[in-house]
Amino acid sequence: MHATPQSDPRRWKALLFIGMAQLMVVLDTTIVNIALPSAQHDLGISDGNRQWVITAYSLAFGSLLLFGGRISDLTGRRRAFIIGLLGFAGASALGGLAVNPAMLLGARALQGVFGALLAPAALSLLAVTFTEPRERAKAFGIYGAISGAGGAVGLILGGALTEYLNWRWALFVNIPFAVAAACGAVAVVREPVGARKSGRLDLPGLVLATLGLLSLVYGFTRAEADGWTAPATVALFVASAVLLGAFVLVESRVAAPLLPLRVVTERNRGGIYLSLGLAVIGMFGLFLFLTYYLQIVKGYTPVLTGFAFLPMIIGMVIGSTQIGSRLMTRLPPRLLMGPGFLTSALGIALLTQITVDSSYAGVILPAQVLLGLGMGTAFMPAMSLATRSVRPQDAGVASAMVSTSQQVGGSIGTALLNTIAAGATTDWLAEHARTAADRARLANEAAVHGYATAIWWAVGILVMAAAVAFTLINAGRQNGGTGTEGAGSAAGSDVGADVGAGAGTTDAVPVAAPH
């Protein structure tokens, strides 16, 4: 494997520190979930407010991603990367030192703010650093494995830190990651000349996008708590539609848009945003309900629950580094993404067969392996294709759009699948339980029935993700110049030689946030 003359000789060292930052961000989507019961007890957080420890992070992160992506394009990705790391470390320290609920919630929101700056900067740095197709495939394979496994690693680490140290270490653990990555970035990360975008920040677009995404993500949060037809829920969805509609109108008319519409209207990128968003919803069929099932029904400890996810981690690593990255230059992305999503759907479908007495080895283990292999294989080409043939100056915002689609998908997954599961559980109890004693005795059976019902929906959504990948994504194999680029070929002329700012997803594993 030979580097092109323009390749940065320190690019593999840079990948180490970019990957470290990504691991930290993805860890933080799940590590706090395991620590939440202890934090709630220690700080006296009410049951009604405990969800905000999770939601404060996801709201800030999801609503500011486009802003963070454009800031990194305008001010420089390396600078945004370092500032994001240091800010994330400071917010983590603040949260770990929290003495009351308000301090913890504020720190979690601040983590989301700096995460929204850090994630697009990290991925677009990776995109413009690796330009040779085979090297890019290898780099994104490694990066995809980190992204895919990070959420499950967070469950293991969160359980261990909470059980053997203190819940505060679930936040403090970010500090060494951030400091090490920042020091490494100063030493070895470089941004190619000419990759920065000049111009002013689109303030009207910023306000409309941030408020629109905030309303959308918060709307799904309220739907889970209050119901889909509650006045507050409906009002938030209507406000989101109006604000995002106004955002599209503004972006089509301003000279320097926050989100150039060419980024999302190109067929392949649009297909990636939609299919990955759907896939994230489906993945909640495993992360959300399997966490409940293992701890509540099977009685696993937090640490054991985390380790129970190891087969999925291994599957994702193999799918990303040994399947996706090896085949990415030989097959069109749709022939990796579509089958990958279908393999994951098959894995999740196995989980519909769980009962109160199901064995781990008989049902859960093979389901996790299939899910991990499928997602690792599918996310790999999607990460590289996400900003392929996009202008280098748009790499940050294109990366942010992938993250945004998945944050919205995660919010939908939490609300939709939780609502379906709760309704199915209630209906099952109404049919099978006659007394309070019956309800207590049959509680686990009812819960498992609810999980299985919601998981069937997740299977269907993953099949939809595969259908989108097969029908919308028509790019050729990512071999640096051959193959059909589809509608994206025009944009490719702005890059030259398909430098393929192949940025990826910041949340290949969604926020597993059982509230």
N, C-alpha and C positions, 0 to 999 in steps of 0.2 A: 504494500500500500504506500503510494507516494503522495506527498502533499503537493499542492499547486504552489507556484512561486510566490503567490500572494498570501499563503497561509502564515498565520502567526506561530512562530516556533514554540510559544508558551501556551498554545491553545488547549492541550490536554491538562495542564496544570490549572488553567482557567476553568475547565469543565469540573474539576474537583471542587472548586470553591463555589461555582454556580450551582452545582448539585447539592452542596452542603446547605446553601440558602434555600433551595427548593425543598429539601428534606425538612428544614425547620418550619417552613410555612405549612407544608402538608401535615406534619406532626401536629401542629397546633389546631388543626381542624378536628382532631379526635382525642388528643391527649387529655384535654380538659373535661371531656365527657365522663371519663372514668373517675376523675378527681372531684366531680361536681357534688356528689352526696356529702363528702367530707367537708368541702368548702362551705356548703350550705349550712351544715351543722355548726361549724366553727364560727362563721360570721353572722349566723342568725338570719339567713335569707329565707323569705317566705316561699311556700310552694308556688304561689302565684308569680313570684318574681324570679324564680330560679332559672327559667328558660332564657332570661335575658343575659345570663352569663354566656350562653351560646349565641343567642340572637344578636347581641350587641356587636360581636365580632363579624358575623356573617352579613349584617346590614351594612356596616361601614365598608367592609371588604367588597361586597358585591356592588354597592352603589357607586363606589369611587374608582373601580377598575379602569373604566374608560379614561377618567381624568389622569390616573397614574400612568397609563400607557402613553397618553399624549404628552404628559410632562417629561417622561423619559425620552421621547422623540425630540422634544424641543430643547431640553437642557443637557442632554447627554445621558446615555444609558448607564455608563460606569458611575457617574456622579449620583444618579438616582438610585442605583443599586447600593452604593455605600451608605447613602443617607437613609435608605429604607432599612438596611440591616441595623444600623446604629439606633434608629428610632424604634425598631421592633424590639431590640434588646432593652432599651429604656422602658418601653411600655410593659414588657414582661417583668422587669424588676419591680415596677410600680404595682403590678398585679400580685406578684408574690409577696409583697410587703403590705398588702391591703389590710386595713383594720376595720373596715365596714363594707357593707354591700355596694354603696355608691362608688367607693374607691376601686373596687374590683370591676364593676361594670364599666367605669370610665376607662380603666386600663385596657379592658378587652376591646372597647371601641377604638382606642388609640392603636392597639395592635392591628385592628382591621384597616385603619387609615394607612399605616406604614406598610402593611402587607399589600395593599392595593398599589402602592408605589413600587415595592420591591419585586413582586411577581412578574409584571410585564417587562420590567427592566432586565431581570435575570434571563427570561426566555428570549427576548430580542437580542441580548448579548450573545447568547448561544447561537442564535440564528445567523448573525453576521460574522461570527468567529469561524464556524465550520461551513466552508463553501464547496469543498470537493465532495461529490455525491456519496462515495463509499465511506469516507470519513464522517460525513454528516449522518449517514445511516447508523454507524457505530455509536456516535456521540448521542444521538437521540434514542438509541436503544438503551444506553446506560441511563440517560436522563428519564426515559419513560419508566424504567424499572424503579428508579427512585420515586418518581411521582406516584406510580401505581402502588408501591409497597408502603409508602410513608404513612398513609392513614391507618393501616393495620399495625404498623410498628408503633404508632402513637398509642393504640390500645394496649399493647404489651408494656410499653414504657410507662404509660400513665398508671396502669395497674400496679407495676412494680414500685414506682416512686410513691404512690399513695399508700400502698400496703406496708412498705418497709421504711419509708422516710416520712413524708408529709405532703399533703396536697399542694403546698406552695411550690414544691420542686417541679410540679408539672408546668409551672411558669418559669421558674428559675433556669430550667434546663435549656431554654432558648438562648440564654446569654452566652455561654461558651460557643455555641454554634454560630451566633451572629458575629461575635468578636473575631473568631478564627476566619470566618468567611470574609469579613471586612478587611482584615489584615492581608489575606491572600489576594483580595481584589486590588488593593493598593499596589501590591508587588507584581502581579502577573496579568491581570485583566486589562486588555486594551480594546478601544473601540475604533473600528476602521475609519479612516479619513473619509469625509463626505457622507457618512451615514446619518448625521444629525440633520434634523429639519429646522429650517429657519422660519420665522414668522411669529405672529402674536397668538395668544391663547384665545380660543373661541369661548368667551364668557357666557353669552346666552345659551350656547349649546351645552356648556358645562352645567349650568344651573338646571336646564330642562332634563338632561340625561341623568344627573344625580338624583333629582327629585322624582323623576319617573321610575328609575330603577329602585329607589328607596321605597316608593309606594307599592311597586310590584312585589318586591321581596317581603315587605312588611304585610302586604295583603295576604300572602300565603301563610305567613306566621299567624295572623289573626284568624284565617280560615280554619287552621288546625285547632285553635283554642275556642273560637266562638261559633264556627259553622260557616258554610259557604254562602248562606243567604242572609247572614247578619248584616244590618245596615252599615256598620263600620267596615266590614269586609268588602261589600259591594262598592262603597264609596272609594275605598283605596284602589280597587281595580279600575273603576271609572276614571279616577284621577290619573292613574298610571297610563291608561290608554290615551287620554287627552295630552298629557305631558310628553309622552314618547312620540305621539303623532306630531305635535308641535316641534319636537326635536328633529324629526326627519325633514319637516318642511324647512326649518332653519338651516339644517346641514346642506340642503340642496341649493341654498342661495348664498351662503357666506363664502368669502374668498378663501379663508383658512379654517375649514371645519374641524371640530373636535374629532369627528368620525367621518372621514371621506367615504361617501356612499359607495364608491368603487370597491372598497374593502369588503363590503357585505353583499353587494349585488352580483359579484362574480360567482358563477355557478358552483365551482368546486368549494370555495370557502363557505358559501352559504350552506352547501350540503354538509360540510364539516360542523359548522356551528349547530345546525339542527340535529344531526345524528348524534353528536356528542352530548348535547343537552338531553336528548331522549335517553341515551345510554346511562347517564348519571341518574335520571329518575329510576330506571330499572335497577341499577345497582343498589339502590336503597332496599330493594327486596331482600338483599343479603345482609348488608351492614346493619340496617336498622332492626329488623326482626330477629336476625340470628343473635344479635347482642342480647335482646330481651329473652329469647328462648334459652340461651345458654345460662344466663344468670338467674332468671326468675323460675323457669320451668325445671331446668336441669341442676340448678344450685351451684354453678361454677363460681369460683372466686374471681375478682377482677383480673388477677394475674393469669389464672388459667384460661379465662375468656380470651385475653389477649393472645396467648400462645395457641389457642384453638384456631386463630386466623392464619397461622403460619403457612398452611398449605396454599392458601390463596396468594400470599406473598411470593412463595416459591414459584407458583404458576405464573404470576405476573412477570417475574424476573425472566423466566424461561421464555415466555411468550414475547416479551419485548426484545431481549438481547439475542435469543437464539432463533426465533421465528421471524418476528417483524423486521428486525434490522437486516437479517440475512436475505430476506425475500423482497425488501423494499425496492431494490434496484433491479429486480427481475420481474415483478408483477405490478400491474396497476394498483393504486391504493384501494379501489373498490373491491378488488379480489382478496384483499387482506381484511379490510374493515367489515364488509358484509359477513363473510364466514366467521370472523372473530366475534361479532355481535351475536350471531346465531349460536355459536358454541357457548357463549355466556348465557344466552337464553335457555339452552339445554341444561346448564348447570343450575340455574335458578329454578327451572321446572322441577328438578329433583327435590328441591326443598318443599315443594307443595305436598310431598308425601310424608312429611314429618308428623310424628305423633308424640304424645307425652313420653313414650318409652323408646323412641327411636335411638339407635346406637350412633355414636359419632362416626365410627369407621364405615358403617353401612350406608349412611345417607349424607351426612354433612361433609365428610372428607372428599368424596368424589365431586360433590357439588362445588366445593371451593376450588378444587383443581381445575375443573372445566371453566368456571368463571374467571379465574386468574389467567389461564392460558388464552382465553378468548379476548379478554380486555387488554392484556399485554400486547397481543398481536394486532388488535384493532387500533389502539391508541398510538402505536408506534408510527405508522404512516400518516395518521391524521396530524400528529404533532409536527411532522416535517412539512406536510402539504399546507398546513394552516396559513403560512405566509409565503409559500412558494410563489414566485413571479409577482410578488407585491413590491412596491417601491421600498427601498431600504429605509426611507424616512418614515414609512408607515408601519414598520415592523413592530414597534411597541404597541400601537393601538390595535393592530391585527391580533397580536398575542392576547391583549386584554379582552378582545371580543370572544376568544375561545373561553377564557376564564369566566367572562360574564355569562355566556350561555350555560356554563356548567353551574355557576352559582345560582342562577335562576332555576336550572334543572334540579339542583339540590333542594331548593326551597319548595318547589312543586312536589318533589318526591316525598319530603318529610310530611307535608300537609295532606297530599292526596292519599298516600298509602296508609298513613296513620288513621285518617278518617275512614277509609274503607275497612281497615282492620277492626277499628272500634265498633263500627256499625255491624259488621259480621259477628263479632263477639257478642254484642248485645242481643242480636236476633237469635243466635244459637242458644244463649241462656234462656231467653224467653220461651223457646220451644222445648228445651230439655229440663229446665229447673222449675220446680213448683214451689219450693220453700227457700228460705234464707240458707238453711243448712245445705240444700242441694246446690245453691249457687256457690257456696264456699268450697264444697267438695269437687264441683265440676269447673272451678275457675281456670285451672291449667288447661283442661281440654278445650274450654271455650276460647282461651287466648290462642292456643295453637290453631284452632279452626280459623280464627280471625287472621292470623299470620298467613296461613295457607291461601286464604281468599285473596288477600292483598298481593301475595307473591305471584298469583296467576296474572294479575294486572301487570305486574312488573315484567313477566315473561312476554306478554303482548306488546308492551312498550319497547322492549329490546328487539322484538321482531320488526316493529316499525322503524327502529333505528337502522336495522340491517336493510330494510326496503329503501330508506332514504339514501343510504350509502350506495346501494346498487344502481338506483335510478338517477340521482342528481350528480354524483361524482364521476366525471368522465376523463380525468387527467390520466396521462400515460405513466408508465413506470418512471420513478424518480432517478434517472440516470444521467442527469446533467445536460439534457439537451434533446434527447429523442423522445418520441412518444407524443401523443396529442395533449396539448395543454388545455383544450376546451376553450371556454370563454376567457380564461385567464391569460391567453397568449399575448394579448395586446398589452396587458400590464407588464408582462415579462420583458418587453422592450425597454422598460425603464431600469431594469436591473443589469442586463447584459450577462450572457453566459449562464443564466439561471443561477445566480449566486444564492438563490433560494433562501431567503431569511427564514429558514424552516423553523420558526418558533413553535413552541408547543403549548400545551395546556398547563395551567398552573394548578389544577385540581384534578389530576387524573383519577384520583380517588376522592369521592365527594365527602362532604362533612357528614359524618355519621353522628347525627345529633338527636338521640332519643331524649326528648324533653321530660 
